[in-house]
Amino acid sequence: MTDFLASLRPEALDAPPSGIVEVWNYGRLREGLIPMWAGEGDLPTPAFVCEAATRSLAAGETFYTWQRGVPELREALARYNARLYGGEFSPDRFFVTASGMQAIQIALTALAGPGDEVILPTPAWPNFAAAVGVRGARVVEAPMSFGNRGWTLDLDRLADAVTPATKAIFMNSPANPTGWTATRDELAAILDLARSKGVWIVADEVYGRFVWDGSPRAPSFHDVAGPDDRVVFVNTFSKNWAMTGWRVGWIEAPPQLGDVIENLIQYSTSGVAVFVQRAATAALDHGEGFLDHQLRRIGESRALLMEALAGTGRARFVPPAGAFYLFFGVEGEDDAGDLALRLVDEAGLGLAPGLAFGRAGAGFLRLCYARGPDSMREASRRLADWLSARPLRA
Amino acid sequence: MTDFLASLRPEALDAPPSGIVEVWNYGRLREGLIPMWAGEGDLPTPAFVCEAATRSLAAGETFYTWQRGVPELREALARYNARLYGGEFSPDRFFVTASGMQAIQIALTALAGPGDEVILPTPAWPNFAAAVGVRGARVVEAPMSFGNRGWTLDLDRLADAVTPATKAIFMNSPANPTGWTATRDELAAILDLARSKGVWIVADEVYGRFVWDGSPRAPSFHDVAGPDDRVVFVNTFSKNWAMTGWRVGWIEAPPQLGDVIENLIQYSTSGVAVFVQRAATAALDHGEGFLDHQLRRIGESRALLMEALAGTGRARFVPPAGAFYLFFGVEGEDDAGDLALRLVDEAGLGLAPGLAFGRAGAGFLRLCYARGPDSMREASRRLADWLSARPLRA
């Protein structure tokens, strides 16, 4: 029998399985389970978005297209960003990608390779570190702390992580899984650090519309950075418009990177289907109503969950400012990986174990509360009942 | 002004622009031009394929899905391959990718990196060599020869290209751009070479259904390789079913590579939209009639083109056995890059310059004849007229 794996590249062999997918596969087919392990809600894509794709297909838009994205979508991205952040945006800054994940992959391919380091505040979405590893570069963690104010990022610790090998700092705010949301001052300080060290910022502001203090959006590097700054934004249509399954996202970067990004798209997936781009354009231009609907719905679920969990007296959390996850610990339960499996078996609940988000996440669970209130009420009840029925282990 | 490019990775900066896209962009908007530069036909995707996607969208299949592809599509791939090659195929061998290009990218990521070499018979589709470069590996060309029998591959020359750093041989048969189609004996000899050196074969048989001697398919590594052989097949739905714009393809590999491939998919685009996979499933299960229609149509166009070009007495070519390209030289015209631009301006014809396919392609032009006979008759007339009106340069 041939040992097929022996001759594979170490970067490929070392790409870790996703700790989220592991528990997902464990419980995927359980009858009645409420799945809250993935970063997606329970609403399908709104009809007006699907219909834009359907119309495009019926019109025969099934041929190769622009590697950077169709002009109409790049213009819609410029309009959307101008509405959200103010000022003018050129369509030349935008590049359509086959998912937010691919936006990250392309940005990393441009910025980091063997011998390079990328700084990552943790706990963090595991795919970022894994994608750095696939490029042969090294992730340097800047662990966040959990305390009375919830999760916080120590900027001195971030600065200490910079070495001569550092090529980029990956900043995800609002953050998955912690919900940590940088203030404008924090973003300015991080940008100053990047400027002084001559390193790039990869800004993942995918959850920027999901903030819970009534603001229309979270603080953004758009608020502090200028055209001379080395900032690459990576984003996705998945969250705002319930398009997780579509695999479409975008990069915003200095236009000088345009040819490099176009070539990297060409040699990875060679562009995104036109009919998918028509749907994405519809989402940007006509999607605010749906997003408002989502925010009200998820906000109600968020309140229900927090109240139920607080009532148990056993959950360690501080209500996070952004995103749609609760990253919490359970008193008396140190092995969150085991806990996630028991919650599948004994409570019919699908949560992701904290270790999937790096060592800093050990002992925590991630719960995605982007669901309707009825479903969330039931999930909260199950979780509270399960916690109450199990006394603290001695 | 910040020098944004100075801090980018060399692998990214060195990714070349596509020489095909260059002339395409030059002539993309010319009124009345007949575009034959890209590897796609003039038919939109058949309605039954589009409708499968539309039904899936209407049914709300817009969520995250299996990283390896939905089980139904992997089963359809197993059935399709069993029909085409005989024998049994396990769905475990198949992995759905976001284009044939991504199939190549993922295979290369598993097989080659810095310090490694990949052998490539040339002229060849430029994206393969470019994707090797993005991985930091090195392409070693095995130049083919053009003579009275058309393009031929010297197997001794291929063997000479193997070094201790060789990780894989990329074999594209039927080949883009030359139409060269390996015999079963040639494939067996190449497999023997790979076995004796312990290197992988990456088999790109994307044009395997486009052969012009009446056979249902070209010889395949499926005909000679066994389950212990290090062969990875990369393929796409683009050509057989006119789905170039969909960006969906597949990898067939030993199931032992399954976890590695799943992880590499996870960390590049995280899967393919379910509704796209429903369309791909329909194409495999119900697409033979459309493929027959395409083959008759393109076969007629092929004959028209060859006859018209032979009549000029100035075109150097031998009718190739497979694929849907003519890769030909023009007596008295050595600079095919310049010639391609003049054909845009003076004849309203879009062809790709041979240098886009490597140094071995210098002096040649690639013409994609996957068009209807009416359009091809007009294109052939324009080309013949243009050649007749321009006497040989002294």
Interface residues (C-beta under 8 A of the other chain):
Chain A: M1 T2 F4 L5 S7 L8 R9 E11 A12 L13 A15 P16 P17 S18 V21 A38 E40 P44 T45 C50 A53 T54 L57 A58 G60 E61 T62 F63 Y64 T65 Q67 A98 S99 M101 Q102 Q105 T109 A110 L111 A112 G113 P114 D116 N127 A130 A131 V134 G136 K167 G198 W200 D228 D229 R230 A242 M243 T244 G245 W246 R247 P254 Q256 L257 D259 V260 E262 N263 L264 Q266 Y267 S268 T269 S270 G271 V272 A273 V274 F275 V276
Chain B: M1 T2 F4 L5 S7 L8 R9 E11 A12 L13 A15 P16 P17 S18 V21 A38 E40 P44 T45 C50 A53 T54 L57 A58 G60 E61 T62 F63 Y64 T65 Q67 A98 S99 M101 Q102 Q105 T109 A110 L111 A112 G113 P114 D116 N127 A130 A131 V134 G136 K167 G198 W200 D228 D229 R230 A242 M243 T244 G245 W246 R247 P254 Q256 L257 D259 V260 E262 N263 L264 Q266 Y267 S268 T269 S270 G271 V272 A273 V274 F275 V276
